[in-house]
Amino acid sequence: GIINVYSNNNVSVDVVNAGQENVVLDSLGSVTEAPNTDALADVTGGSVYIYSNTGIGTDTNDLETNSNNLQISARESGNINVTETSDDVTIDFAQTANGDINLTANGNMTANDIQTTAGNNNNINLTSNTGDVIVNSVNANDGNASITANRGSIIEAGSDAGADVIGENVNLSSGFGIGAVNNAVETSADNLNLDITIQGHAFINEANSVVLTANNNNGEVNVTVTGAGDMLVSNVVTGNNGDVNLETQNGDVLIQNNGINSTGDVDLTASDDVQIGGDVTTDETVTIKSDSDSNGQGKIESTFAVHEITANVLNMTSTQGIGSISTPIETKVSNLIFKNRLSGDVIINNTNPSLNASGDNDGAGAVLVYNNGTVVIDK
């Protein structure tokens, strides 16, 4: 039958088993595992509700549960450390007033409402060992939000446009992909780190300005900043012909640090400027477009002359110029196509054994394309 335990002190659990009935543990102290470190379920029930004032589990010994649905809360202070042993669990609610949330599932985990309190820099860590993590709302506020699906995917629950994962640093790591082509995972982060370890693609819609790091040795990386803000690309790596598609709908795309190293096509699209301050490298095609919203504001520029774009084909479209006399766009390509619409110069310095180049500048600026120091186009 149903089991309800209420205590004015700490609760130490050895075995509480209600079968498929509900379990409620409510403590004005903490709820922890009895003095042992076995991996067996301490609390079993169809729905398990665990409430405490000062934490659940410990940092060195999780409380183990076996349930279909789980609600957990540390109302005043303390961390939550829980491992769910069933094959499929829904976390209906998990909250701390001032502490981290660390939840591990053996199988699939649906995260409906996971949150820490703003102002305390508390972190959320969700891990599935063998299944998917299905995200509805994970909000670490000014802390870090990390989600790991070692042998599964990270996907959105539903298809709404609101942020699924919020944190100062958002870290998403999966074995088999993040998001889907028609249903991206929405994030709101200052720093976004993506890692796909086996195969699959990443599809992310980010709400704000963000610093992006991504690694996918067997698939694509697709990230769009949908709100007002820039995307600073720190390091993006793809393998096995994985394309890179990066877009800002109301801001700049800034390539910096280690830049982009891809074995597939690279597409950089910005409503405003695209700045090349790091290398962009692929054996395939690089497409760069500024002023994607056609408001007459946007250029393609180089911020450091030592960085270059390496590709077979480079196609650049801009409104207010491509490169400048002082900092031309440095390239190492075989085929070059460019179009500048309104104002500014087109200045490109290519270093390759041969170059097939064509393009126009509809504004009044100059067009100078060099290959190995020789002028190829001068308009």
PyMOL commands that set and color helices and strands:
alter all, ss='L'
color gray80, all
select strands_A, chain A and resi 3-7+11-13+16-17+23-27+31-33+43-44+47-52+63-66+69-74+80-84+88-96+101-105+108-111+114-116+124-128+133-135+138-139+144-149+154-156+165-174+185-196+202-206+210-216+221-225+231-238+244-248+253-261+266-270+274-276+280-281+285-289+300-302+309-318+329-340+346-350+356-361+367-371+374-378
alter strands_A, ss='S'
color yellow, strands_A
deselect
rebuild
show_as cartoon
